[in-house]
Amino acid sequence: MKPIYTFSQTDDELTVVFEVPKEIKRRNLTVNFTKTEITAGITGQEPVIQGTLWERIDPSGSLWQLESSSVTIHIEKKNHQLWQALIKSSIEGSPDKIDPQSLFVLGQFADQFAPRNPTLALERYQAAAARGFSRAKQQLGLIQIRPEHFPGFKQDAESGLKNLTEAAQEGEVDAMLYLTELYESGVPGEKDGPIKKDSKKAMFWLARAVELRDQKAYAILKQTEASLNVEQREELLRTWKESKSFEAAIQVALMLSKIFQHSKNGANETEIKQWLDVASERAATSEENSRSEEVAKKILQVVQKSKKKQLAQPFSRLSLAGSGLDLFPWRNPLVPAILFTFVGIGIFALKNPLRRYLQ
């Protein structure tokens, strides 16, 4: 999931951007800033950005604008130095007047920088998660499952799994990959029982992460492909086939082509081409069109190569239809017995004519 807002900076200026629906008009927005505070978002909704700014600014030199589907705020700094974050605290006198993303970032500061304050970090993660910030749910879920770095906090595997799952459902790719790992290995729980191994769920979340074109997910899939069993491959295919995305169709075609390459009974050429057509139909950008054409070319080359390899198999490996026996399996112990039988029958049949001829 994308952050609610992003910011970039130089020593003199800071630019903040957050997305809004395309139908939003300027009159539907509230953007206010003073020398020390900022509030910005859609009027009548929880602010996207709210809190005390990291340092003082010059309001007279700052401005904002609405573009097609985003708001850009240009802030002129009072002191020419880099900021560690956009917001340093809630608005003075109002503890709840801070947006959930900034609250989560401050939780990370308490968690990761010296002097570390795990209690404060946990409080901020919990508060941001309670207000629906998915990245905070992900972090809180990991702490609940493996709390060893948070003294005094007891493991709560069930709640941790719930928070991680919610974060994954809301689009957090890292949460999907954590769930893949947890369901692959399982985690013992002290209070609510263990997170049991579940290969199908692991593959489901890996498929979802790959579908979002995450590079870490691609790498994990590549590393594990060779060791996947039939059930795992079927779960990956099922998840992608049920999706309506472009990348899902691409992944189905790629997986089927690899199955076809190694087992002619596991996939067929017609189905592979059908999914390539689906991917082509779903391509919505020039980048996706190029990827679709590139993947199709690669897959069709693999299919043709596999077909030629199957046709070029040595005659000695052909099978007798329905018999289960190779036509020329020279190391088969039945072959010598069959040969000796035929030789014996031949000698017996020729015995009397040969005797008369010699006489």
MOURKA-V328558 format. One record per backbone hydrogen bond with DSSP energy under -0.5 kcal/mol. CO is the residue of the C=O (numbers start at 0). NH is the residue of the N-H. E is the energy in kcal/mol with one decimal. If there is no record, write none. Layout:
# MOURKA-V328558
[[CO,NH,E] [CO,NH,E]]
This chain:
# MOURKA-V328558
[[3,18,-0.5] [5,16,-2.7] [7,14,-3.0] [10,80,-0.6] [11,76,-2.6] [12,9,-2.6] [13,74,-3.3] [14,7,-2.2] [15,72,-3.1] [16,5,-2.3] [17,70,-3.1] [20,23,-1.7] [24,27,-1.7] [25,28,-1.8] [27,42,-2.6] [29,40,-2.0] [31,38,-2.7] [34,56,-2.1] [35,52,-3.0] [36,33,-2.3] [37,50,-1.7] [38,31,-3.2] [39,47,-1.7] [39,48,-2.2] [40,29,-3.0] [41,44,-2.2] [48,39,-2.5] [49,98,-1.7] [50,37,-1.9] [51,87,-2.9] [51,88,-1.0] [55,77,-2.0] [55,78,-0.7] [56,58,-0.7] [57,60,-1.2] [58,61,-1.3] [62,73,-3.1] [64,66,-0.5] [64,71,-2.6] [68,19,-2.2] [69,66,-3.2] [70,17,-1.9] [71,64,-2.3] [71,73,-0.5] [72,15,-2.6] [72,74,-0.6] [73,62,-2.2] [74,13,-2.4] [74,76,-0.6] [75,57,-2.9] [77,79,-0.5] [78,80,-1.7] [85,53,-1.9] [88,51,-2.8] [90,93,-2.5] [93,96,-1.9] [95,97,-2.0] [96,90,-2.0] [98,102,-2.0] [99,103,-2.2] [100,104,-2.3] [101,105,-2.3] [102,106,-1.5] [103,107,-2.0] [104,108,-2.0] [105,109,-2.0] [106,110,-1.6] [107,111,-2.8] [108,112,-2.0] [109,116,-3.1] [116,120,-2.4] [117,121,-2.5] [118,122,-2.0] [119,123,-2.1] [120,124,-2.6] [121,125,-2.6] [122,126,-2.1] [123,127,-2.5] [124,128,-2.5] [125,129,-2.3] [126,130,-1.0] [127,132,-2.3] [128,131,-2.0] [131,133,-0.7] [132,135,-0.7] [132,136,-1.6] [133,137,-2.2] [134,138,-2.1] [135,139,-2.8] [136,140,-2.5] [137,141,-2.0] [138,142,-2.0] [139,143,-2.5] [140,144,-1.7] [141,145,-2.8] [143,155,-2.8] [146,149,-2.4] [149,152,-2.1] [151,153,-0.6] [155,159,-2.4] [156,160,-2.6] [157,161,-1.9] [158,162,-2.5] [159,163,-2.5] [160,164,-2.4] [161,165,-2.2] [162,166,-2.2] [163,167,-2.4] [164,168,-2.6] [165,169,-1.4] [166,171,-2.4] [167,170,-1.8] [170,172,-0.9] [171,175,-1.6] [172,176,-2.1] [173,177,-2.4] [174,178,-2.3] [175,179,-1.9] [176,180,-2.2] [177,181,-2.8] [178,182,-2.6] [179,183,-1.4] [180,184,-2.2] [181,185,-3.2] [182,197,-2.5] [186,194,-3.5] [193,195,-0.9] [194,186,-1.9] [197,201,-2.2] [198,202,-2.2] [199,203,-2.2] [200,204,-2.1] [201,205,-1.9] [202,206,-2.6] [203,207,-1.9] [204,208,-2.1] [205,209,-2.5] [206,210,-2.2] [207,211,-0.9] [208,211,-0.6] [208,213,-1.4] [209,212,-2.2] [213,217,-2.3] [214,218,-2.3] [215,219,-2.3] [216,220,-2.5] [217,221,-2.4] [218,222,-2.2] [219,223,-1.9] [220,224,-1.5] [223,226,-1.0] [223,227,-0.7] [224,227,-1.2] [228,232,-2.3] [229,233,-2.4] [230,234,-1.9] [231,235,-2.1] [232,236,-2.6] [233,237,-2.7] [234,238,-2.4] [235,239,-2.3] [236,240,-2.9] [237,241,-1.8] [238,242,-0.7] [239,242,-0.7] [244,248,-1.4] [245,249,-1.9] [246,250,-2.5] [247,251,-2.0] [248,252,-2.1] [249,253,-2.4] [250,254,-2.6] [251,255,-2.7] [252,256,-2.0] [253,257,-1.7] [254,258,-2.1] [255,259,-2.6] [256,260,-2.0] [257,261,-1.3] [258,262,-2.2] [262,265,-1.6] [262,266,-0.6] [267,271,-1.7] [268,272,-2.3] [269,273,-2.0] [270,274,-2.0] [271,275,-1.8] [272,276,-2.1] [273,277,-2.0] [274,278,-2.3] [275,279,-2.1] [276,280,-2.2] [277,281,-1.9] [278,282,-1.1] [284,288,-2.3] [285,289,-2.2] [286,290,-2.3] [287,291,-2.7] [288,292,-2.2] [289,293,-2.5] [290,294,-2.8] [291,295,-2.3] [292,296,-2.2] [293,297,-2.1] [294,298,-2.9] [295,299,-2.5] [296,300,-1.6] [297,301,-1.8] [298,302,-2.6] [299,303,-2.4] [300,304,-2.2] [301,305,-2.3] [302,306,-2.3] [303,307,-2.2] [304,308,-2.0] [305,309,-2.1] [306,310,-2.1] [307,311,-1.7] [309,312,-1.0] [313,316,-2.1] [314,317,-1.5] [315,327,-0.8] [317,326,-2.3] [319,322,-2.0] [319,323,-1.0] [324,319,-2.4] [325,328,-0.6] [327,329,-1.6] [328,331,-2.8] [331,334,-1.5] [331,335,-0.6] [332,336,-0.8] [333,337,-2.4] [334,338,-2.6] [335,339,-2.8] [336,340,-2.0] [337,341,-2.2] [338,342,-2.3] [339,343,-2.5] [340,344,-2.5] [341,345,-2.2] [342,346,-2.4] [343,347,-2.4] [344,348,-2.3] [345,349,-1.6] [346,350,-0.7] [347,350,-0.7] [347,351,-0.5] [349,353,-1.9] [350,354,-1.7] [351,355,-2.3] [352,356,-1.9] [353,357,-2.1] [354,358,-1.7]]
